[in-house]
Amino acid sequence: MQKDIKFLVDHVIGHYKSNTFRFITQKSSPKTFSKRKMARSDRLPIRYTLQDYPNQPTPQPQPQAQPQPIKRHHTARYYAHRVRESFTNRVIKILCTIFLSLLLFVGIVLFILWLSLRPHRPRFHIVDFIVPGLSQPSGFENAQITFNVTDRNSNPHIGIYYDSMVGSVFYKDQQIGSAPLMDPFYQEPKTTTIVYSTFGAATLTVNSNRWKEFMDARQQGTVIFRLEITSVIRFKVTTWDTKHHKLHVNCDVAVGPDGTILPTWKNKKCPVYFS
């Protein structure tokens, strides 16, 4: 009986040692370790892209939540100040609108008055110019020049005061005579005044040499003179007068061999300017 128990115990112990040795041997075997290492190294990470799955929807970025404004509670004094400020701005805007409208209206009225009351220059036309003794070789002894000029005031509501008027005759830019033409006078609106004068031997400075130049030009068919009228004028606009203006009128005129004005120069407009 004891032998049987001992045999059974020895058999179990031997079997246990045999299994333990096999387990340690297999665990520490280099071949088994290398195979497990290779098996683990073969498991590489896999990454998928959209090209591998084209039918998959593209993920959309999620919208970020906007921060909610902070609600602030103002006092009644604050709102009263805002109302008062708004009322003040309205009053200022209304006053500015009224002022600009009045300014525009006044500007339009002044512009219309300026157009209607703007003074126009008087218009002068040479009507007649005669040198009677031009056909006489010794005519310089009794030289005489007579001319007739019209003065037109075309202003409908403006009169013109002529404080002085002086006429001068030039030949080749050399003055050969000068004399006062008319006494001071007032010209009504929309009227025409005839300026007529005669320069005689007392007012002409013509010698024999100058007269010879007239005769040489006469043989060519034309003798050209220049009549200059200088006047100091004032415009009368309703009840007030303007300042003095110096008026200059230049009338070029040509006479024929008989000493009378040529038809092409008759009623010719004379240039007018102020200085």
C-alpha positions as CSV (number, residue, x, y, z in Angstrom):
1,M,0.0,0.0,0.0
2,Q,2.7,2.5,0.9
3,K,4.6,1.5,-2.3
4,D,1.5,2.3,-4.4
5,I,1.2,5.8,-2.8
6,K,4.9,6.6,-3.3
7,F,4.7,5.5,-6.9
8,L,1.8,7.7,-7.6
9,V,3.4,10.8,-5.9
10,D,6.6,10.2,-7.9
11,H,4.7,9.9,-11.1
12,V,2.8,13.2,-10.5
13,I,6.0,15.1,-9.5
14,G,7.8,13.8,-12.6
15,H,5.0,14.8,-14.9
16,Y,4.9,18.3,-13.4
17,K,8.6,18.8,-13.8
18,S,8.5,17.6,-17.4
19,N,5.7,20.1,-18.3
20,T,7.4,23.0,-16.6
21,F,10.7,22.4,-18.4
22,R,8.9,22.2,-21.7
23,F,7.1,25.5,-21.1
24,I,10.3,27.4,-20.1
25,T,12.1,25.9,-23.1
26,Q,9.5,27.0,-25.6
27,K,9.2,30.5,-24.0
28,S,13.0,31.1,-24.1
29,S,13.5,29.7,-27.6
30,P,15.1,32.3,-30.0
31,K,13.1,31.0,-33.0
32,T,9.8,31.4,-31.3
33,F,10.8,34.9,-30.2
34,S,11.9,36.0,-33.6
35,K,8.7,34.7,-35.2
36,R,6.5,36.6,-32.8
37,K,8.6,39.7,-33.3
38,M,8.2,39.4,-37.1
39,A,4.5,38.9,-36.8
40,R,4.1,42.0,-34.7
41,S,6.3,44.1,-37.1
42,D,4.1,43.1,-40.0
43,R,1.1,44.9,-38.6
44,L,1.8,48.4,-40.1
45,P,-0.7,51.3,-39.6
46,I,-3.1,51.8,-42.5
47,R,-4.3,55.3,-43.5
48,Y,-7.2,55.8,-45.8
49,T,-7.8,58.9,-48.1
50,L,-10.7,60.3,-50.1
51,Q,-9.4,58.8,-53.3
52,D,-9.9,55.3,-51.9
53,Y,-13.5,56.2,-51.1
54,P,-14.7,58.8,-53.7
55,N,-18.3,58.3,-52.9
56,Q,-17.9,59.3,-49.3
57,P,-19.2,62.8,-48.5
58,T,-16.7,65.4,-47.6
59,P,-16.8,66.4,-44.0
60,Q,-17.9,70.0,-43.6
61,P,-16.4,72.2,-40.9
62,Q,-18.7,72.8,-38.1
63,P,-19.7,76.5,-37.7
64,Q,-18.4,78.1,-34.6
65,A,-20.9,79.5,-32.3
66,Q,-21.0,83.3,-32.3
67,P,-20.6,84.9,-28.9
68,Q,-23.8,86.4,-27.7
69,P,-23.6,90.2,-27.1
70,I,-23.8,91.2,-23.6
71,K,-27.0,92.9,-22.7
72,R,-26.5,96.1,-20.9
73,H,-29.2,97.8,-19.0
74,H,-29.0,101.6,-19.1
75,T,-30.6,104.0,-16.7
76,A,-33.4,106.4,-17.3
77,R,-31.0,109.3,-17.2
78,Y,-29.0,107.8,-20.1
79,Y,-32.1,107.4,-22.3
80,A,-33.2,111.0,-21.4
81,H,-29.8,112.3,-22.5
82,R,-30.1,110.4,-25.8
83,V,-33.6,111.8,-26.5
84,R,-32.4,115.3,-25.7
85,E,-29.4,114.9,-28.0
86,S,-31.5,113.6,-30.8
87,F,-33.9,116.5,-30.5
88,T,-31.0,119.0,-30.6
89,N,-29.6,117.4,-33.8
90,R,-33.0,117.7,-35.4
91,V,-33.3,121.3,-34.6
92,I,-29.8,122.0,-35.9
93,K,-30.6,120.2,-39.2
94,I,-33.8,122.1,-39.6
95,L,-32.1,125.4,-39.0
96,C,-29.3,124.5,-41.5
97,T,-31.8,123.5,-44.1
98,I,-33.7,126.8,-43.7
99,F,-30.5,128.8,-43.9
100,L,-29.2,127.1,-47.0
101,S,-32.6,127.4,-48.7
102,L,-32.7,131.2,-48.0
103,L,-29.1,131.5,-49.2
104,L,-30.0,129.7,-52.4
105,F,-33.1,131.9,-52.9
106,V,-31.1,135.1,-52.4
107,G,-28.4,133.9,-54.7
108,I,-30.9,133.2,-57.5
109,V,-32.6,136.6,-57.0
110,L,-29.2,138.4,-57.1
111,F,-28.2,136.5,-60.2
112,I,-31.5,137.4,-62.0
113,L,-31.0,141.1,-61.0
114,W,-27.4,141.0,-62.2
115,L,-28.5,139.7,-65.6
116,S,-31.2,142.3,-65.9
117,L,-29.3,145.2,-64.6
118,R,-25.8,144.4,-65.9
119,P,-24.6,147.4,-67.8
120,H,-23.6,147.0,-71.4
121,R,-21.1,149.1,-73.2
122,P,-22.4,151.8,-75.5
123,R,-22.2,151.1,-79.2
124,F,-20.5,153.5,-81.6
125,H,-20.8,153.5,-85.4
126,I,-19.0,155.7,-87.9
127,V,-21.6,157.3,-90.2
128,D,-19.7,160.0,-92.1
129,F,-16.1,161.2,-92.4
130,I,-15.1,164.0,-94.9
131,V,-11.8,165.7,-95.7
132,P,-13.1,168.4,-98.1
133,G,-9.8,169.9,-99.4
134,L,-8.0,166.6,-100.0
135,S,-8.1,167.0,-103.8
136,Q,-6.3,170.4,-103.6
137,P,-2.5,170.4,-103.6
138,S,-2.4,173.3,-101.1
139,G,-5.4,172.2,-99.1
140,F,-3.4,172.0,-95.9
141,E,-3.7,175.8,-95.5
142,N,-7.5,175.4,-95.1
143,A,-7.5,171.7,-93.9
144,Q,-10.8,170.6,-92.4
145,I,-12.2,167.3,-91.2
146,T,-15.8,166.6,-90.5
147,F,-17.2,163.4,-88.9
148,N,-20.5,162.0,-87.7
149,V,-20.7,159.1,-85.1
150,T,-23.7,157.6,-83.5
151,D,-23.7,156.6,-79.9
152,R,-26.2,153.9,-78.9
153,N,-27.2,153.1,-75.3
154,S,-28.7,149.6,-75.6
155,N,-29.4,149.1,-71.8
156,P,-33.1,148.8,-71.2
157,H,-33.0,150.1,-67.6
158,I,-29.6,151.8,-67.2
159,G,-28.7,155.4,-68.2
160,I,-25.2,156.8,-68.9
161,Y,-23.7,160.0,-67.7
162,Y,-21.1,161.5,-70.0
163,D,-19.0,163.8,-67.9
164,S,-16.5,164.6,-70.7
165,M,-15.9,163.7,-74.4
166,V,-12.8,164.4,-76.4
167,G,-12.1,163.5,-80.1
168,S,-8.8,163.0,-81.8
169,V,-7.8,162.2,-85.4
170,F,-4.7,160.1,-86.2
171,Y,-2.9,159.4,-89.5
172,K,-0.4,156.6,-89.4
173,D,-0.6,156.6,-85.6
174,Q,0.4,160.3,-85.5
175,Q,-2.1,162.7,-84.0
176,I,-3.1,165.5,-86.4
177,G,-5.9,167.1,-84.4
178,S,-7.8,167.0,-81.1
179,A,-10.7,168.9,-79.6
180,P,-13.6,168.5,-77.1
181,L,-16.7,167.1,-78.7
182,M,-19.7,167.6,-76.5
183,D,-20.6,169.1,-73.1
184,P,-21.5,166.7,-70.3
185,F,-24.9,165.1,-70.8
186,Y,-27.1,162.2,-69.7
187,Q,-28.2,159.5,-72.1
188,E,-31.5,157.8,-71.4
189,P,-31.8,154.0,-71.7
190,K,-32.5,152.6,-75.2
191,T,-31.6,155.9,-77.0
192,T,-29.1,157.0,-79.6
193,T,-27.0,160.2,-79.5
194,I,-25.3,161.7,-82.6
195,V,-21.8,162.9,-82.0
196,Y,-21.0,165.5,-84.7
197,S,-17.9,167.7,-84.9
198,T,-15.6,169.6,-87.3
199,F,-11.9,170.0,-86.9
200,G,-10.6,173.2,-88.6
201,A,-7.3,174.7,-89.2
202,A,-7.1,175.8,-85.5
203,T,-7.4,172.3,-84.2
204,L,-5.5,170.4,-86.9
205,T,-1.7,170.2,-87.0
206,V,-1.2,169.5,-90.7
207,N,1.8,170.9,-92.5
208,S,2.9,170.7,-96.1
209,N,4.9,167.4,-95.6
210,R,1.9,165.8,-93.9
211,W,-0.4,167.0,-96.6
212,K,2.0,165.6,-99.3
213,E,1.6,162.2,-97.6
214,F,-2.2,162.5,-97.9
215,M,-1.8,163.3,-101.6
216,D,0.5,160.3,-102.2
217,A,-2.1,158.0,-100.5
218,R,-4.9,159.6,-102.4
219,Q,-3.2,158.7,-105.7
220,Q,-3.4,155.1,-104.6
221,G,-7.1,155.5,-104.1
222,T,-7.5,155.3,-100.3
223,V,-6.4,157.5,-97.4
224,I,-6.9,155.8,-94.0
225,F,-7.5,157.8,-90.8
226,R,-8.3,156.8,-87.2
227,L,-10.9,158.7,-85.1
228,E,-10.5,158.2,-81.3
229,I,-13.1,159.3,-78.8
230,T,-12.3,159.3,-75.1
231,S,-14.9,159.9,-72.5
232,V,-15.5,159.6,-68.8
233,I,-18.8,158.0,-68.0
234,R,-21.0,156.7,-65.2
235,F,-23.8,154.2,-65.3
236,K,-27.0,155.0,-63.5
237,V,-28.7,151.9,-62.2
238,T,-32.2,152.7,-60.8
239,T,-31.4,155.3,-58.0
240,W,-27.7,154.9,-57.6
241,D,-24.7,155.7,-59.8
242,T,-21.6,153.6,-60.5
243,K,-18.0,154.8,-60.3
244,H,-16.3,156.6,-63.1
245,H,-15.1,154.6,-66.1
246,K,-12.8,155.9,-68.8
247,L,-14.2,154.9,-72.2
248,H,-12.2,154.5,-75.4
249,V,-13.6,154.3,-78.9
250,N,-11.4,153.6,-82.0
251,C,-12.9,154.1,-85.4
252,D,-10.8,153.3,-88.4
253,V,-12.1,155.0,-91.5
254,A,-11.0,155.3,-95.1
255,V,-11.8,158.1,-97.6
256,G,-11.5,158.1,-101.4
257,P,-9.8,160.5,-103.8
258,D,-12.7,163.0,-103.3
259,G,-12.2,163.1,-99.6
260,T,-15.5,161.4,-98.6
261,I,-15.9,158.1,-96.7
262,L,-15.8,155.0,-98.8
263,P,-19.1,153.0,-98.8
264,T,-17.5,149.9,-97.3
265,W,-16.5,151.9,-94.3
266,K,-19.8,153.6,-93.8
267,N,-21.8,152.6,-90.6
268,K,-18.9,150.4,-89.5
269,K,-18.9,149.5,-85.8
270,C,-16.1,150.9,-83.7
271,P,-14.3,148.9,-81.0
272,V,-15.0,150.1,-77.4
273,Y,-13.0,149.3,-74.3
274,F,-12.4,150.6,-70.8
275,S,-9.2,151.6,-69.0
